[in-house]
Amino acid sequence: MVGSRIKELRLANKLTLRKLHDLTGLAVSNITLIEQDKVNPSVGTLEKLAVALGCNQSDFFNEEIASTKEEDENLDSFMNDIIDKLMKEGFITDADNISESVREMIVGAVKLYVERKQRH
């Protein structure tokens, strides 16, 4: 259900109902009803919630939990560390001019590493 996914994402982002209200402008009572699947949110409401929760609207309908803002920030930091190390080793000469394909390769390698670590 959409409401339970929204609540799951809110809690994963360590947001209170009040903080989600502050971020979206939605009434706390309305958020509560949505999370309890007692009302169906409009597309506009889903967009406000997605922005506040740092995800896409489609994440409300997926079984797997979307990454939290904190996880995204950690991944960005990790990526910067990797790029710094690659520069120090001479594999990259200018971090600002890394091609998108190289960046995607690095991200893919990191995701694969994280997935394998989580299995063990």
N, C-alpha and C positions, 0 to 999 in steps of 0.2 A: 504494500500500500504506500501511496505517496507520502502521507502524513508521517508514518513511522520512519520512512527514509529521511524525511526532513529532520525529524527529531534525532535520529541517529547521527546525521551530519552536524547538527547543532551541538550535540554532546561531544562529538569527535573534535570539533573546533573549540571546545571548552567555553561555549557561549551560554549565558543564562537567557531565559525568555526576555528579560528586560533589556539585555544587551542586543539581542536580535531585534527587538522593537526599536531600539535606538538606531540600529543600522538600516532598518527597512522602513520605519515609519508605520508599520502595521501594529494594530492594537494587540497587546499581550493576550487578551481573550480570544482574538481571532487566530493568533498563532497556535494557541492551545487547542482550539477546535480543529484546526488543520492537522496538527500533530496527532490528534485522537481520531482522525479520519471521519469527523462528524460533518465537515464541510469540504467541498472541493474548491481548491484555490483557482483563481483565474490565471490566465497566461501572464498577465501583468504582475500578479502577486508572486507567481513562480519565478519570474525574472528577478524581482527584488530579492527574494530569498536566495536565488542562485548567486547573485552578486555578493550578498552579505556572507554567504557560506563558502565563497571562493570555488564554485563549481559550475557546471553547465546544467541547464534544466533537465537534460537527458539523464543526468546522474540520479535524479529523483526516482527514475524508473528502472535503474540498473540494480542488480543484486549485490554487486561488489560495492563497497563503500568508496566514495571518491576520496582522493587525497586531500588532506587538510592543508590549510594555509601554512601551518608550521612545518608539515612534511615538505611542501613546495619550497619553503625558505631553506630548509635543511639541504634539499637536493641542489638548489641554486648555489649554496655555500660550498657543498661538496664538489660541484662542477667547477667552481672557481678555483678550488684547491687543486683539482686534477689539472686544469689548464695551467696554473702556476708551475706545477711540477713538470709538465710537459715542456714548458718554456725553459725552465732551468736545465733540463736535460737536452735542450736543443731541438726537440721535435717540432716545436712551434716557435716562430720568431716574433710574431705580433698577435697577441690575444685579441685585439680589436678587429683583426682582419681574418679571423677563422671562418672558413666557408661554412655554409649551412650544412652541407653534407658531412663535413668533419664533425661539427657539433652534434649532428644526429647520430653519428657513429659512436661518439663518446656517451651520449645519453643512452643509446641502446645497450652499450656495454655495461653501464652503471645499472640500468634496469635489470638486465640479465643477472648481474652479480647479486643485486638485492633479492630478486626472486629466489635464486638458489640458496642464499643465506637463510631466507625465511623458511625454506623447506627443511632445513637441518636444525 
